[in-house]
Amino acid sequence: MAICTTCDADMELGVSCTLRVYEDFVDGVARRRIANGSRQPCGDCGTPPRGLHHPGCDLERCPACGRRALTCGCAAA
């Protein structure tokens, strides 16, 4: 079992995260999260096509800059 610490969903079941907006950007602007644009479930967090990745997913894109959300630096520390 791999449980999302944000939405408590079991990621192994291939469900989307329920967190719709990130509010922790260094510029103070809240932004809607980017959905899985692939036609396949995410290879890292298992979210289905058009679903929201689970925070911490290696493949999630940052809604502020479009780079990898894990490493882009847009979120406040």
Protein Blocks (a to p, Z undefined) as FASTA:
>chain_A
ZZdfklopafknopacfbfbdckbfklpacdddddfbfbdcfklopaehiacdehiakbc
cfklopafklnomacZZ
